Amino acid sequence: MDPHSTSWSGLRSDLLLNIANRLDSRIDRLCFRAVCYSWRSVLPTPSRRSASPSPPLKLPFPMGSNPHRNRRRRGYFNLVESTVYCIQPLKKISDTWKTSKCWLIRIEETKEPGKVRLMDPLSRLESENLSPRLPRGLNLLDYRASEITKVYDLRFVGNSKIPELDFPEVLSVHVMKVAVCSEGAGFAVMAIDTAGQLSIWRKGDKKWNRISNGREGAFYNDVVYHNAKFYAVDDSGLTISVDLSLKITLVTPAMTRPGYNRHNSLAKRLVSSLGDLFLLDRDFDPENEFLAGFNSDSDEDVLPTYFHVYKLNEEKRKWVSVKSLGNRVMFVGDHCTFSVSAQEYRGCKKNCIYYNERGSFCGDLVEYHPGGDAALFDMDDCSAKMLSGVFSYSGLFWPPPSWIVTGVATR
């Protein structure tokens, strides 16, 4: 053996710890420990780190006034965190034309050690019928497991003995979108309720702070945390930013493009990508003249959906139209948005938007599987199709690829 060479397993413990402390995500630390026994003996199993402070966070209820809420209803909101992962095989796949080159899944860790919930990355639904199709464990030396994004939700926990929630009152305990700031000593949660109202809670606050953009009847569509501030957009396209001191800044005024349909509730989504902020404005009115061509007999699989894409120019206070995403791929879920590079995540189609066509509560919950309502908008030809009908890209969410089901990648 070359006396000048050093085995990886023989690296000094202080050097190993120095490297491990530079790994941000829990999955990266788990992969680091999987290399060999000596590395596992130096680095302890990473704890379940959450954005929420310890002890477990209980946020005030209600978020605001709601005529449907029972005045005797008492409880609180729990902040729930889940993670979207991309799994890729490290070994060569022989049947690439049959199976996806990567697999996206959202995982929520439970209070029970070793137990997780498998979730649809694009909807709020849990995939109960997915677990039996997967191996009991994955050897992290055979796969590249990447953490793509954190997803947050607020779940109501009642503590009063009054009648069960009826449908109208459900609206007072349901939250449409949640964004979290957990940088440094600051911790804050911004949320949009079912009335389209925007509120923020900061660590130490006794109640939610209602945020207004000054426009009467404003209905917020989305909120994200981007570049140390919260950004929110309403149904008119008016965009504001809010910092932790509750300073509200008008980022862009309402949009005035021809044919603009501001009444398409929840049609606008914000996506933070590589330091830029994008606005995806979905047009899905089948009677819209612009979309009429998508109902042609030549392609019955094409959906009457179009995405107008804009990138924020904050200096000029405007959304600038974008015709191509390049190698970027964007995902628009019911309660989260994220972006990846098609070059880094093989199996994702570049210059495309993956989105939930029907929404969480439109499908058959018994037969539902991840990506069951997923569709793909291709910016190259401005067409939208259900993902299940897009050859070679349909397996991004379902079914689990053969190299996952067998527990090893095929050679």
N, C-alpha and C positions, 0 to 999 in steps of 0.2 A: 504493500500500500504506500502511496506517495506520502512522505512525512509532512509535506507542506499542504496536503489536502485535509479538509475537515468535513466530517459527516454532518448533514443537516441535523441529525438527532443529537449531535454533540455540542450544539450551540450553547453558550453560557446562558444561565437563567435570567440574568439581568438584561441581556440583549433581547431575549425572547419577550420579556415583559415590556420592554421599551417598544418593540414592534407591535405587540398586542394592544398596547394602550393607544396606538394611533388608528386602530380600527374602530369606526364609528358604530356600525350596525352589529346587532347580536348574531345574525347569521354569519357574518364574516369571522367573528370570534369563534363560533362553533366550527367553521371550516378550518380555521387555524389549529384548533385543538385536535381535529381529525387526522392531522398529518402523521403523528406517531405517538407512542406511549409516553416518551420523555417530555414531549410538548404538553400533553394533557396533564402530566404530573406537576408541571410548573404553573400552568394557567388554569384557574378554577372555572367551573361551569358558569357562564355569564348569567346573571340574574335577569329577570324579566323587567327591563327598564321601560317605563312608560313616561309619556309626556306629562301626565298629571302628577302633582306633588303627592307626597306621602304624609299622612295616611290617605286612603282612597278618597277621591274628590267627590263631594256632593254639592251640586250647584242648586241655587234657589229655584223654587217653583212658586207661582207661575212665572213665565218669562215676561208677560205683560197682560194687560186687561183682555179678556175674551168673553163675549156674551154667552158662549156655549158652556163655559166651565161651571160646574157645581161649586157654589161658594163654600161648601163644607169640605171640598176636596183638599187633602193635605198630602204632601210628599216632597220629593226632590228629584233632580236629574242626575243620573250617573253618566260620567264621561267614559265612553267605551272606545278603545283603540284596537284597530286591526291593521294588518300589513299585507300589501300586495307583493308577491314574490314572482320572479321569473326563474323557472328551472330549465336548464339546458344540459344535455349530455356532453361529457368531455371526450367520449370515445366516438368514433365515426359511426354514423347511422347508415345502414345498407339500403333501407327502403325509404329514402327521403320523399319519394313521390307518394307514399302511403301515410306518412305520419308527420306531424309538425316538428320543426326543429327547436321549438321552445314551447313552454307551457306556462300560462299565467293562472295563478290561484291566489285568493285572499284568505288569510288565516287569522282567526281570533283566538287568542289563548284564553283558557277558562281558569277558574279558581282551582280546579282539580289538577294536580301535577301530572304532566304528560298528556293531558287531554286538550284538544283544540277543536275549534269549529271551522269547517271548510265553507267558504263563502264565495259567492259570485263577485268577481271584481267590478262588474258594472251595475249590480243591483244590491238591494239590502237582504236578499234571500240567502238562507243557509242551504247547503247542498247535502241533505241527509242521505241521499241515495248514492253519494260519491265514495264514501269511505270503504265499502266492501270491494270496490274495484281497485284499491290501491294496496301496495305492500305495507307491512306494519312499520317499516322504517326505510330510510334511504341512506346509503353510504355516501357521505359528502365528498369522498375522494373520486366518485364516479360522476358527479354532477357539479355544475356551476349554479349555485343558488344566489340570486341577486335580489336585494331589497329595493323595490322600485319606489314605493311611497307609503306613507301612513294614512289611514282613513279613520275619521272620527265621527262619532254619533252620540246623541244624547238620548238616554232611555229613562222614561219616567218610572219611579218607584213610589207606589202609594203606601201610606201608613195610617189610613183612617178607615173606619168601618162604616162605609156608606155604599150605596148600590154600585154595581159594576158600571164601567164606562159604557155609555150608549154611543152610537155613531157620531152625533153632533159633538159630543164632548171629547171624542178622540182627537178632534182637531186642536184642542187646547193642550194636549200632552205630546203631540207629535211635532218633531222638528225636521225641517226640510234639508237644511245644509249647515254644516259645522266646520269652522276653521280654527286652528289652534296656533298660538305663539308660545314657544317654550324656550326662547333664547335668553341665556344668562340668568339673571335673577328675576326677570319678568316672566309672568305666566298669565295668559288671557285666552278667553274663548269668545268667538263671535259666531252668532247663529241667526238663521232666518226661520221664523215660525211659519205656520201654514197660512197666516194672513199676509205673508210677504213682508213682514216687519223685521227690522234689523236691530239686534241687541248685542251688547258686549258685557262680559263679566271678567273682572280682573281679580287676581288673587288678593283676598282680603275684603272684597266688596260684599256687602250684605244683600244686595239685590242687583238685578240686571239693569244696565243703563241703555235706554232706548236711543237709537241713532236715527236722525232724520236728515234728509238732503234738502229740505225746504220745499219740496214739490208735493203738493196736495195729492193724495191718492197714490203715492209711489208704491210699487210692488216690486220688491227685490227678487232677482232671479238667482244670483250666485254671489259667493264671497270666497276669497282665497287670502292666504298670508304670503306676501311677496315683498322681497327687499325691505324687511323690517317694518312693514306696515300691512294692515288689512286693506284689501280692495274689494269694493262691492259694486255691482251693476244692477240697475233696476230695469223694468220692462220697456222703458223708453230709450235705453242705451246710456243714460246718464250714469257716470261712474264717479265714485268718491273714494278717498283713502282716509283711514283712521289710524292714528298712532296710539300708543298706550297712555298718553296724557289726555285722550279723547278729543284731540284736535282733528276736526273734519276739514278736508281739503277737496274742492271740486277738481277732479282730474280731467274729465271731458263732459261737455254738455250733452243734451239729448241728441240722438241721431235723427237725420232728416232725409235719408236716402229715399229715392222714388220707390213706391210700392211697399214701403216699410210697414210691417204689421206688428205693432207694439202690443197687441192683445194676445199673441201666442204665448200664453203663460209658460214660464220655465224654459223658454226657447233659447236663452242666452247662457253661455257658460264661459267662465274665465279659466285659462290654463297658463300656469307658470312654466316656462321652458327655457333652460339655458340662459337665465338672466333676463329673458324677455317675458312680457305679459301679452297673451293673446285673448281675443274675444271671438267665440264661435257663436254665430247667430243662426239658429236652425229655422229654416222655412219649410213647413210641412203641411201647408194648406193645399189639398189636391185641386182646388178650384182656381188657384193662382195661375195667371196666364203664363208666368215664367216657367212654371213646373208642368204645364200641360203636355209638353213633349215627352215627359217621363212615363206617360200612360200609353205609349205607342204599342201597337200590336207586334212590332218587331222584336220586342224583348219584354215579355210579361213579368220577368223577375225583377225588373227595375222598379224601385220604390219612388213615390212622389216626395222626395226629400232632397233639400239642398242646404249646404252650409256656406254662409258668407263668413269669411275669415278676415280678421283684422289684427294688426299688431299695434301696441300702444306707443305713441310718440308723446311722452309726457311733457316735453318742453313746448311743443306746439299745441298741447291739450286736445289731441284728436286721435281717433282710431284710423289707422292707415290700412287700406285694403291690401290683402295678400293673396296672390294667385297660386303660390306653391309653398309647400312646407319643406321642400328639399328632402333630406334623409329623415326628417322628424316624423314621428307617428304620434297621434294624439288619441287619448281615450276619454270618452265622456260618459260617466255613469250617472245613476240617479242621485248619488250623494258624494261623488268625488270626480276629479279630473286629474290626469297626469299625462306626461309625455316621455317618450323614449327615442333612442336613435335606432333606426332600422339596421344600421351597419353593426351596431353592438348587439342587438337582440334579433338574431336570425329567426326568421319565421314570421316577423311582422312586416307588413307591406308598407313601403315608404310612401310619403306624400299622401297619407290616408288618415281618415278619422274613424275610429271604432266607436260605436255608440249603442245605447239601448233603445231599440226602435219602439217598443210598446210600453215599457215601464214595468216596475216591480210587480204590480198587482193585476196584471192582465192575463197571465198565463195559468196553466194548470199546475198548482203547487205540488201535486203528487208526482207528476212526471217531470217537474222542472229540473234543469241541470244548468251548470255555469255557462253563460253565453247563450242561453236558450232563446233570448230575444235580441241577441247582438246583430248589428248590421254594420256594413262597411261603406263609407263614402270615399270614393276615389277622386282626388282633386285633379288627376290627369285628364279624365274625361267627364268630370262633374256628374258621375252616376252613383247611385246608392243601391245596394243589394243586401239581402239577408246574408249574414256571414256563412250560414250553412250551405249556401249555394255558390260560394267563391272558391273555386278549386285551388288546392295547395295551401290555402290560408284558413280553411274552415275549422281546423283542429287546434286553434290557439287556446281555446277554453275547454272544448269538449269534442270527442271523448278524450280521456287521458291517453297520451301517446303510448305506443307499445313499450318504449324503453322506460316508462314510468311504471306501467302495469306489471312488467316482469321484474322490476327492481334493478335491472342492469341495462345498459345500452347495448344494442346489437352490434356486432362487429361486421 
